[in-house]
């Protein structure tokens, strides 16, 4: 199975990129976030997940090994195929997916195109037993530095940023990280485009009521 490609980007479409490796062209499927960082004429290295079906062999490309692992774990959830997994990773970096799973933040997962509330709930529920594998992909535990790196690679989202800042503030106040993420997730469900301060106040009420 192909697990990694290093070559010249030839063309990029809405769903795929063609990469020339020593004269052989490989068509890879990827999320829009990944494809926008692939430009024709550039040499790139991509991690590859090879999916084999009776009627096809398809390559999926990722900028890192931990994202490839997250893609694989997502597909272990009943009803989640490659398209759904890519959609989730389009809106959530692996570290953010880990946070959403541990905080039971169904709303964050449901932001993915084509992923409804019911499927998002299943993803969160089934991945909770695999959170360790998600957090430890490629041996990387999500330290502050790792989270910063993942956030820089992910699309900017003010709501996700506000949630992360609120969780960090609650942790600094001495609250358990998992409980803080759950409280922030519950608080955010009833708020439209919440700011950090509002999230912290609402989350503190959630924690007090728990």
MARVOLO-802795 format. One record per residue (C-alpha): residue in three letters; x, y, z. Coordinates in pm, whole numbers, padded with zeros to 5 digits, always signed. Layout:
ALAXYZ;...
This chain:
UNK+00000+00000+00000;UNK+00113+00355-00071;UNK+00165+00550+00253;UNK+00360+00856+00137;UNK+00432+01047-00184;UNK+00696+01304-00266;UNK+00674+01469-00604;UNK+00579+01759-00825;UNK+00223+01893-00816;UNK+00095+01893-01174;UNK-00270+01998-01147;UNK-00521+02077-00872;UNK-00902+02052-00903;UNK-01183+02103-00653;UNK-01146+01748-00519;UNK-00812+01613-00637;UNK-00448+01685-00713;UNK-00218+01511-00958;UNK+00134+01450-00827;UNK+00418+01338-01053;UNK+00659+01100-00879;UNK+00951+01005-01107;UNK+00734+01024-01417;UNK+00431+00847-01270;UNK+00122+01055-01202;UNK-00077+00981-00884;UNK-00424+01127-00842;UNK-00500+01199-00476;UNK-00825+01309-00315;UNK-00808+01565-00036;UNK-01011+01825+00152;UNK-01030+02181+00013;UNK-00811+02298+00302;UNK-00534+02061+00193;UNK-00577+02127-00179;UNK-00549+02504-00137;UNK-00194+02449-00011;UNK-00094+02251-00319;UNK+00018+02466-00612;UNK+00117+02335-00959;UNK+00492+02336-01002;UNK+00573+02289-00633;UNK+00733+01980-00485;UNK+00528+01842-00197;UNK+00532+01553+00047;UNK+00192+01410+00142;UNK+00089+01127+00371;UNK-00134+00882+00188;UNK-00420+00660+00297;UNK-00496+00398+00031;UNK-00854+00275+00016;UNK-00922-00040-00184;UNK-01272-00135-00293;UNK-01395-00399-00534;UNK-01437-00145-00812;UNK-01163+00108-00733;UNK-00840+00201-00561;UNK-00834+00557-00431;UNK-00557+00761-00268;UNK-00632+01025-00004;UNK-00368+01285+00080;UNK-00289+01463+00406;UNK-00027+01717+00518;UNK+00069+01512+00824;UNK+00065+01159+00958;UNK-00156+01252+01253;UNK-00423+01386+01017;UNK-00409+01062+00819;UNK-00457+00871+01145;UNK-00756+01090+01235;UNK-00904+01017+00890;UNK-00865+00645+00955;UNK-01020+00666+01302;UNK-01318+00864+01174;UNK-01393+00589+00923;UNK-01405+00335+01205;UNK-01732+00499+01310;UNK-02042+00328+01173;UNK-02186+00522+00879;UNK-01876+00738+00824;UNK-01708+00702+00488;UNK-01416+00883+00330;UNK-01626+01181+00221;UNK-01764+01240+00571;UNK-01419+01196+00726;UNK-01269+01456+00489;UNK-01556+01693+00565;UNK-01489+01669+00939;UNK-01117+01730+00892;UNK-01199+02029+00673;UNK-01353+02211+00971;UNK-01164+02051+01260;UNK-00791+01991+01289;UNK-00710+01662+01470;UNK-00649+01847+01798;UNK-00986+02023+01768;UNK-01155+01691+01687;UNK-00997+01546+02000;UNK-01129+01840+02204;UNK-01477+01801+02054;UNK-01484+01429+02131;UNK-01364+01462+02491;UNK-01600+01756+02553;UNK-01892+01577+02383;UNK-01924+01883+02159;UNK-02162+01746+01895;UNK-02226+02093+01752;UNK-01862+02136+01653;UNK-01859+01807+01460;UNK-02198+01879+01300;UNK-02045+02188+01131;UNK-01890+01952+00875;UNK-02066+01956+00537;UNK-02301+01659+00501;UNK-02268+01556+00866;UNK-02598+01593+01046;UNK-02657+01606+01420;UNK-02733+01235+01441;UNK-02411+01129+01267;UNK-02211+01386+01462;UNK-02344+01237+01786;UNK-02238+00891+01671;UNK-01889+01017+01585;UNK-01848+01175+01927;UNK-01985+00871+02111;UNK-01786+00607+01924;UNK-01459+00801+01921;UNK-01466+00858+02296;UNK-01337+00504+02347;UNK-01059+00582+02096;UNK-00966+00928+02221;UNK-00627+00800+02332;UNK-00546+00685+01979;UNK-00665+01017+01841;UNK-00455+01217+02086;UNK-00151+00999+02043;UNK-00142+00983+01663;UNK+00222+00947+01556;UNK+00320+00961+01922;UNK+00221+01326+01948;UNK+00027+01413+02261;UNK-00143+01745+02210;UNK+00077+01978+02406;UNK+00035+02354+02385;UNK+00295+02368+02106;UNK+00122+02092+01910;UNK-00214+02263+01945;UNK-00068+02591+01822;UNK+00084+02417+01520;UNK-00243+02244+01435;UNK-00440+02566+01479;UNK-00209+02748+01240;UNK-00269+02480+00977;UNK-00647+02485+01023;UNK-00887+02743+00878;UNK-00948+03043+01103;UNK-01273+03013+01299;UNK-01351+03277+01563;UNK-01597+03050+01748;UNK-01346+02767+01779;UNK-01082+03017+01887;UNK-01315+03160+02150;UNK-01391+02811+02281;UNK-01021+02727+02305;UNK-00945+03053+02489;UNK-01235+02995+02729;UNK-01118+02641+02807;UNK-00765+02771+02865;UNK-00894+03040+03102;UNK-01097+02788+03302;UNK-00795+02555+03322;UNK-00593+02845+03459;UNK-00859+02887+03726;UNK-00796+02529+03834;UNK-01079+02346+03659;UNK-01021+02002+03507;UNK-00954+02027+03134;UNK-01216+01773+03026;UNK-01485+01924+03248;UNK-01393+02272+03124;UNK-01429+02165+02759;UNK-01768+02005+02831;UNK-01892+02317+03012;UNK-01777+02545+02730;UNK-01938+02319+02471;UNK-02271+02323+02658;UNK-02253+02699+02700;UNK-02180+02756+02332;UNK-02486+02557+02220;UNK-02720+02831+02342;UNK-02514+03123+02211;UNK-02481+03277+01867;UNK-02119+03367+01777;UNK-02010+03384+02142;UNK-01712+03583+02261;UNK-01453+03456+02508;UNK-01581+03651+02808;UNK-01941+03546+02752;UNK-01835+03183+02712;UNK-01635+03188+03033;UNK-01925+03336+03233;UNK-02174+03086+03089;UNK-01935+02794+03138;UNK-01877+02891+03502;UNK-02254+02872+03555;UNK-02256+02528+03393;UNK-01976+02413+03621;UNK-02148+02554+03929;UNK-02470+02372+03840;UNK-02296+02040+03778;
